[in-house]
């Protein structure tokens, strides 16, 4: 597994979703609080609803901006909390496409997508 992973969420039918063909995920929804955390994290990214990037890892990396801490398992997923944002969000079992087990912390960087060259 990579130490850093990247997804590019975008809005579809009013919901945040992402595609990762290598992981077998197409229009995978981010729901149950994960969506509202995204809304709070992207306020400075123009046209984020058309797509932006989230770089993430279980280990801190130099340019990370947000830290999510594991709170509890819930149904088949896991709940994480951002102390900075004062929010919790549920991450569905798609989390295990990137991690073998739910990490105690997830470090994130949100940024605008770079134009295609």
N, CA and C atoms as an extended XYZ file, in Angstrom:
351
Properties=species:S:1:pos:R:3:atomname:S:1:resname:S:1:resid:I:1 pbc="F F F"
N         0.834       -1.192        0.000 N   UNK     1
C         0.000        0.000        0.000 CA  UNK     1
C         0.874        1.249        0.000 C   UNK     1
N         0.357        2.285       -0.624 N   UNK     2
C         1.068        3.560       -0.624 CA  UNK     2
C         0.995        4.200        0.750 C   UNK     2
N         1.998        5.002        1.054 N   UNK     3
C         1.962        5.772        2.286 CA  UNK     3
C         0.996        6.942        2.146 C   UNK     3
N         0.956        7.544        0.950 N   UNK     4
C         0.016        8.625        0.643 CA  UNK     4
C        -0.965        8.117       -0.402 C   UNK     4
N        -2.216        8.463       -0.234 N   UNK     5
C        -3.241        8.137       -1.216 CA  UNK     5
C        -3.925        9.428       -1.624 C   UNK     5
N        -4.597        9.385       -2.755 N   UNK     6
C        -5.293       10.579       -3.234 CA  UNK     6
C        -6.636       10.174       -3.845 C   UNK     6
N        -7.654       10.971       -3.540 N   UNK     7
C        -8.945       10.849       -4.202 CA  UNK     7
C        -9.341       12.246       -4.673 C   UNK     7
N       -10.274       12.297       -5.601 N   UNK     8
C       -10.726       13.587       -6.142 CA  UNK     8
C       -12.250       13.664       -6.062 C   UNK     8
N       -12.784       14.037       -4.897 N   UNK     9
C       -14.238       14.148       -4.762 CA  UNK     9
C       -14.823       15.226       -5.664 C   UNK     9
N       -16.084       15.022       -6.016 N   UNK    10
C       -16.848       15.974       -6.807 CA  UNK    10
C       -18.324       15.779       -6.451 C   UNK    10
N       -19.148       16.735       -6.833 N   UNK    11
C       -20.577       16.650       -6.542 CA  UNK    11
C       -21.290       15.891       -7.665 C   UNK    11
N       -22.132       14.969       -7.254 N   UNK    12
C       -22.978       14.217       -8.180 CA  UNK    12
C       -24.337       14.061       -7.522 C   UNK    12
N       -25.389       14.521       -8.199 N   UNK    13
C       -26.737       14.451       -7.631 CA  UNK    13
C       -26.793       15.098       -6.243 C   UNK    13
N       -26.005       16.171       -6.062 N   UNK    14
C       -26.013       16.911       -4.807 CA  UNK    14
C       -25.212       16.283       -3.682 C   UNK    14
N       -24.494       15.196       -3.977 N   UNK    15
C       -23.703       14.502       -2.947 CA  UNK    15
C       -22.230       14.502       -3.338 C   UNK    15
N       -21.356       14.503       -2.305 N   UNK    16
C       -19.935       14.322       -2.553 CA  UNK    16
C       -19.684       12.851       -2.846 C   UNK    16
N       -19.020       12.581       -3.959 N   UNK    17
C       -18.649       11.223       -4.357 CA  UNK    17
C       -17.225       11.263       -4.894 C   UNK    17
N       -16.631       10.085       -5.060 N   UNK    18
C       -15.325       10.009       -5.713 CA  UNK    18
C       -15.229        8.699       -6.473 C   UNK    18
N       -14.335        8.684       -7.448 N   UNK    19
C       -14.056        7.488       -8.240 CA  UNK    19
C       -12.619        7.061       -7.973 C   UNK    19
N       -12.411        5.780       -7.876 N   UNK    20
C       -11.069        5.206       -7.813 CA  UNK    20
C       -11.161        3.848       -8.480 C   UNK    20
N       -10.949        3.850       -9.784 N   UNK    21
C       -11.113        2.622      -10.557 CA  UNK    21
C       -10.203        1.509      -10.061 C   UNK    21
N        -8.985        1.843       -9.648 N   UNK    22
C        -8.063        0.817       -9.140 CA  UNK    22
C        -8.618        0.129       -7.903 C   UNK    22
N        -9.372        0.859       -7.093 N   UNK    23
C        -9.962        0.289       -5.875 CA  UNK    23
C       -11.366       -0.266       -6.141 C   UNK    23
N       -11.855       -0.150       -7.378 N   UNK    24
C       -13.186       -0.641       -7.717 CA  UNK    24
C       -14.302        0.242       -7.195 C   UNK    24
N       -14.025        1.532       -7.028 N   UNK    25
C       -15.019        2.466       -6.478 CA  UNK    25
C       -15.417        3.486       -7.545 C   UNK    25
N       -16.694        3.548       -7.844 N   UNK    26
C       -17.221        4.513       -8.802 CA  UNK    26
C       -18.384        5.240       -8.124 C   UNK    26
N       -18.318        6.566       -8.127 N   UNK    27
C       -19.333        7.407       -7.469 CA  UNK    27
C       -19.573        6.950       -6.025 C   UNK    27
N       -18.478        6.650       -5.320 N   UNK    28
C       -18.551        6.240       -3.910 CA  UNK    28
C       -18.942        7.452       -3.080 C   UNK    28
N       -20.081        7.405       -2.379 N   UNK    29
C       -20.531        8.587       -1.647 CA  UNK    29
C       -19.796        8.811       -0.333 C   UNK    29
N       -19.628       10.069       -0.001 N   UNK    30
C       -19.103       10.512        1.291 CA  UNK    30
C       -20.292       11.113        2.026 C   UNK    30
N       -20.750       10.435        3.072 N   UNK    31
C       -22.011       10.785        3.735 CA  UNK    31
C       -21.850       10.777        5.249 C   UNK    31
N       -22.939       11.029        5.932 N   UNK    32
C       -23.018       10.897        7.391 CA  UNK    32
C       -21.948       11.698        8.136 C   UNK    32
N       -21.808       12.950        7.768 N   UNK    33
C       -20.871       13.836        8.439 CA  UNK    33
C       -19.573       14.028        7.683 C   UNK    33
N       -19.138       13.030        6.913 N   UNK    34
C       -17.930       13.200        6.098 CA  UNK    34
C       -18.177       14.314        5.079 C   UNK    34
N       -19.408       14.400        4.584 N   UNK    35
C       -19.757       15.430        3.607 CA  UNK    35
C       -19.707       16.830        4.209 C   UNK    35
N       -20.169       16.983        5.435 N   UNK    36
C       -20.143       18.312        6.055 CA  UNK    36
C       -18.720       18.706        6.455 C   UNK    36
N       -17.889       17.729        6.805 N   UNK    37
C       -16.472       18.044        7.059 CA  UNK    37
C       -15.810       18.530        5.777 C   UNK    37
N       -16.129       17.880        4.654 N   UNK    38
C       -15.580       18.325        3.374 CA  UNK    38
C       -16.014       19.760        3.097 C   UNK    38
N       -17.289       20.050        3.286 N   UNK    39
C       -17.780       21.415        3.054 CA  UNK    39
C       -16.971       22.428        3.852 C   UNK    39
N       -16.633       22.096        5.085 N   UNK    40
C       -15.870       23.015        5.937 CA  UNK    40
C       -14.411       23.126        5.497 C   UNK    40
N       -13.871       22.081        4.900 N   UNK    41
C       -12.455       22.075        4.514 CA  UNK    41
C       -12.177       22.766        3.182 C   UNK    41
N       -13.182       22.929        2.347 N   UNK    42
C       -12.949       23.405        0.978 CA  UNK    42
C       -13.378       24.840        0.734 C   UNK    42
N       -13.629       25.591        1.766 N   UNK    43
C       -14.170       26.944        1.587 CA  UNK    43
C       -13.280       27.840        0.726 C   UNK    43
N       -11.984       27.579        0.681 N   UNK    44
C       -11.066       28.416       -0.099 CA  UNK    44
C       -10.724       27.834       -1.470 C   UNK    44
N       -11.402       26.764       -1.881 N   UNK    45
C       -11.114       26.139       -3.176 CA  UNK    45
C       -12.218       26.515       -4.159 C   UNK    45
N       -11.895       27.325       -5.176 N   UNK    46
C       -12.916       27.725       -6.152 CA  UNK    46
C       -13.446       26.518       -6.932 C   UNK    46
N       -14.738       26.503       -7.177 N   UNK    47
C       -15.390       25.452       -7.971 CA  UNK    47
C       -15.095       24.046       -7.453 C   UNK    47
N       -14.957       23.896       -6.147 N   UNK    48
C       -14.634       22.588       -5.565 CA  UNK    48
C       -15.687       21.539       -5.912 C   UNK    48
N       -16.936       21.971       -6.126 N   UNK    49
C       -17.978       20.992       -6.451 CA  UNK    49
C       -17.715       20.289       -7.778 C   UNK    49
N       -16.854       20.857       -8.612 N   UNK    50
C       -16.475       20.222       -9.879 CA  UNK    50
C       -15.278       19.291       -9.691 C   UNK    50
N       -14.733       19.289       -8.495 N   UNK    51
C       -13.633       18.375       -8.187 CA  UNK    51
C       -12.471       19.083       -7.515 C   UNK    51
N       -11.886       18.397       -6.566 N   UNK    52
C       -10.684       18.848       -5.868 CA  UNK    52
C        -9.977       17.592       -5.397 C   UNK    52
N        -8.818       17.742       -4.815 N   UNK    53
C        -8.056       16.569       -4.360 CA  UNK    53
C        -7.982       16.511       -2.857 C   UNK    53
N        -8.022       15.288       -2.343 N   UNK    54
C        -7.687       15.015       -0.949 CA  UNK    54
C        -6.524       14.040       -0.957 C   UNK    54
N        -5.398       14.473       -0.419 N   UNK    55
C        -4.243       13.605       -0.209 CA  UNK    55
C        -4.336       13.168        1.241 C   UNK    55
N        -4.195       11.865        1.504 N   UNK    56
C        -4.374       11.389        2.878 CA  UNK    56
C        -3.429       10.245        3.206 C   UNK    56
N        -3.203       10.096        4.510 N   UNK    57
C        -2.283        9.082        5.004 CA  UNK    57
C        -2.563        8.809        6.474 C   UNK    57
N        -2.166        7.635        6.940 N   UNK    58
C        -2.250        7.318        8.367 CA  UNK    58
C        -1.077        7.924        9.126 C   UNK    58
N        -0.095        8.429        8.388 N   UNK    59
C         1.075        9.067        9.004 CA  UNK    59
C         1.096       10.544        8.628 C   UNK    59
N         1.520       11.372        9.567 N   UNK    60
C         1.637       12.804        9.275 CA  UNK    60
C         2.633       13.005        8.132 C   UNK    60
N         2.338       13.961        7.263 N   UNK    61
C         3.259       14.321        6.186 CA  UNK    61
C         3.402       15.837        6.192 C   UNK    61
N         4.490       16.365        5.629 N   UNK    62
C         4.829       17.783        5.828 CA  UNK    62
C         3.741       18.798        5.517 C   UNK    62
N         2.921       18.585        4.496 N   UNK    63
C         1.954       19.620        4.117 CA  UNK    63
C         0.519       19.311        4.557 C   UNK    63
N         0.342       18.363        5.494 N   UNK    64
C        -1.040       18.050        5.885 CA  UNK    64
C        -1.692       19.269        6.534 C   UNK    64
N        -3.014       19.360        6.373 N   UNK    65
C        -3.782       20.495        6.906 CA  UNK    65
C        -4.773       20.098        7.992 C   UNK    65
N        -5.247       18.865        7.937 N   UNK    66
C        -6.296       18.416        8.857 CA  UNK    66
C        -5.932       17.044        9.416 C   UNK    66
N        -6.347       16.821       10.651 N   UNK    67
C        -6.138       15.529       11.287 CA  UNK    67
C        -7.486       15.006       11.774 C   UNK    67
N        -7.807       13.773       11.382 N   UNK    68
C        -9.007       13.096       11.852 CA  UNK    68
C        -8.578       12.019       12.840 C   UNK    68
N        -9.265       11.947       13.955 N   UNK    69
C        -8.935       10.949       14.966 CA  UNK    69
C       -10.070        9.941       15.083 C   UNK    69
N        -9.679        8.658       15.154 N   UNK    70
C       -10.652        7.580       15.257 CA  UNK    70
C       -11.435        7.718       16.560 C   UNK    70
N       -12.763        7.548       16.469 N   UNK    71
C       -13.631        7.649       17.635 CA  UNK    71
C       -14.204        6.277       18.009 C   UNK    71
N       -14.817        5.598       17.003 N   UNK    72
C       -15.472        4.327       17.299 CA  UNK    72
C       -15.861        3.632       16.000 C   UNK    72
N       -16.045        2.309       16.082 N   UNK    73
C       -16.649        1.640       14.928 CA  UNK    73
C       -18.146        1.927       14.928 C   UNK    73
N       -18.731        1.968       13.772 N   UNK    74
C       -20.187        2.146       13.682 CA  UNK    74
C       -20.688        1.400       12.456 C   UNK    74
N       -21.603        0.465       12.704 N   UNK    75
C       -22.085       -0.431       11.657 CA  UNK    75
C       -20.861       -1.043       10.970 C   UNK    75
N       -20.744       -0.983        9.662 N   UNK    76
C       -19.595       -1.594        8.991 CA  UNK    76
C       -18.469       -0.592        8.729 C   UNK    76
N       -18.613        0.642        9.228 N   UNK    77
C       -17.598        1.673        9.020 CA  UNK    77
C       -17.005        2.158       10.327 C   UNK    77
N       -16.413        3.343       10.283 N   UNK    78
C       -15.756        3.931       11.444 CA  UNK    78
C       -16.026        5.423       11.495 C   UNK    78
N       -16.173        5.943       12.707 N   UNK    79
C       -16.404        7.367       12.913 CA  UNK    79
C       -15.077        8.027       13.273 C   UNK    79
N       -14.800        9.150       12.617 N   UNK    80
C       -13.608        9.956       12.880 CA  UNK    80
C       -14.044       11.355       13.277 C   UNK    80
N       -13.207       12.010       14.063 N   UNK    81
C       -13.497       13.359       14.546 CA  UNK    81
C       -12.378       14.310       14.163 C   UNK    81
N       -12.768       15.494       13.730 N   UNK    82
C       -11.839       16.595       13.529 CA  UNK    82
C       -12.011       17.543       14.702 C   UNK    82
N       -11.030       17.587       15.593 N   UNK    83
C       -11.094       18.508       16.734 CA  UNK    83
C       -11.085       19.947       16.234 C   UNK    83
N       -10.303       20.214       15.205 N   UNK    84
C       -10.197       21.553       14.627 CA  UNK    84
C       -11.553       22.062       14.140 C   UNK    84
N       -12.309       21.200       13.461 N   UNK    85
C       -13.608       21.597       12.913 CA  UNK    85
C       -14.749       21.359       13.896 C   UNK    85
N       -14.484       20.591       14.950 N   UNK    86
C       -15.541       20.263       15.903 CA  UNK    86
C       -16.631       19.403       15.286 C   UNK    86
N       -16.220       18.475       14.412 N   UNK    87
C       -17.182       17.646       13.676 CA  UNK    87
C       -16.758       16.192       13.697 C   UNK    87
N       -17.754       15.320       13.540 N   UNK    88
C       -17.514       13.897       13.357 CA  UNK    88
C       -18.086       13.474       12.019 C   UNK    88
N       -17.481       12.443       11.433 N   UNK    89
C       -17.986       11.900       10.183 CA  UNK    89
C       -17.733       10.411       10.106 C   UNK    89
N       -18.642        9.728        9.445 N   UNK    90
C       -18.564        8.281        9.283 CA  UNK    90
C       -17.857        7.966        7.981 C   UNK    90
N       -16.890        7.084        8.038 N   UNK    91
C       -16.213        6.603        6.838 CA  UNK    91
C       -16.636        5.156        6.623 C   UNK    91
N       -17.182        4.889        5.458 N   UNK    92
C       -17.744        3.581        5.141 CA  UNK    92
C       -16.630        2.542        4.939 C   UNK    92
N       -16.998        1.278        4.684 N   UNK    93
C       -15.987        0.241        4.512 CA  UNK    93
C       -15.015        0.464        3.347 C   UNK    93
N       -15.291        1.421        2.463 N   UNK    94
C       -14.327        1.744        1.406 CA  UNK    94
C       -12.989        2.174        2.011 C   UNK    94
N       -12.987        2.586        3.282 N   UNK    95
C       -11.751        2.930        3.995 CA  UNK    95
C       -10.731        1.800        3.893 C   UNK    95
N       -11.233        0.550        3.871 N   UNK    96
C       -10.351       -0.615        3.864 CA  UNK    96
C        -9.775       -0.906        2.479 C   UNK    96
N       -10.133       -0.123        1.484 N   UNK    97
C        -9.460       -0.188        0.186 CA  UNK    97
C        -8.102        0.525        0.277 C   UNK    97
N        -7.945        1.359        1.310 N   UNK    98
C        -6.729        2.160        1.474 CA  UNK    98
C        -5.923        1.776        2.708 C   UNK    98
N        -6.571        1.187        3.703 N   UNK    99
C        -5.912        0.800        4.952 CA  UNK    99
C        -6.339       -0.616        5.315 C   UNK    99
N        -5.421       -1.416        5.840 N   UNK   100
C        -5.768       -2.786        6.234 CA  UNK   100
C        -6.643       -2.807        7.480 C   UNK   100
N        -6.528       -1.790        8.315 N   UNK   101
C        -7.393       -1.619        9.480 CA  UNK   101
C        -7.622       -0.129        9.668 C   UNK   101
N        -8.638        0.226       10.432 N   UNK   102
C        -8.950        1.637       10.645 CA  UNK   102
C        -7.803        2.299       11.404 C   UNK   102
N        -7.129        3.277       10.795 N   UNK   103
C        -6.014        3.926       11.489 CA  UNK   103
C        -6.491        4.795       12.649 C   UNK   103
N        -5.634        4.978       13.634 N   UNK   104
C        -5.997        5.814       14.780 CA  UNK   104
C        -6.109        7.279       14.388 C   UNK   104
N        -5.381        7.690       13.360 N   UNK   105
C        -5.450        9.059       12.833 CA  UNK   105
C        -5.350        9.010       11.319 C   UNK   105
N        -6.004        9.950       10.671 N   UNK   106
C        -5.868       10.141        9.229 CA  UNK   106
C        -5.512       11.601        9.009 C   UNK   106
N        -4.436       11.831        8.288 N   UNK   107
C        -3.946       13.177        7.997 CA  UNK   107
C        -4.344       13.516        6.562 C   UNK   107
N        -4.859       14.736        6.369 N   UNK   108
C        -5.403       15.144        5.076 CA  UNK   108
C        -4.816       16.461        4.591 C   UNK   108
N        -4.744       16.561        3.292 N   UNK   109
C        -4.483       17.846        2.637 CA  UNK   109
C        -5.540       17.990        1.551 C   UNK   109
N        -6.263       19.103        1.547 N   UNK   110
C        -7.246       19.375        0.499 CA  UNK   110
C        -6.688       20.478       -0.394 C   UNK   110
N        -6.846       20.299       -1.689 N   UNK   111
C        -6.294       21.277       -2.624 CA  UNK   111
C        -7.064       21.242       -3.929 C   UNK   111
N        -6.957       22.331       -4.666 N   UNK   112
C        -7.562       22.412       -5.986 CA  UNK   112
C        -6.888       21.407       -6.904 C   UNK   112
N        -7.671       20.876       -7.841 N   UNK   113
C        -7.083       19.997       -8.854 CA  UNK   113
C        -6.219       20.842       -9.773 C   UNK   113
N        -5.150       20.267      -10.213 N   UNK   114
C        -4.268       20.965      -11.153 CA  UNK   114
C        -4.829       20.811      -12.555 C   UNK   114
N        -4.702       21.839      -13.384 N   UNK   115
C        -5.204       21.728      -14.754 CA  UNK   115
C        -4.453       20.635      -15.500 C   UNK   115
N        -5.181       19.944      -16.391 N   UNK   116
C        -4.559       18.897      -17.199 CA  UNK   116
C        -3.539       19.520      -18.143 C   UNK   116
N        -2.448       18.823      -18.352 N   UNK   117
C        -1.408       19.335      -19.264 CA  UNK   117
C        -1.400       18.568      -20.553 C   UNK   117
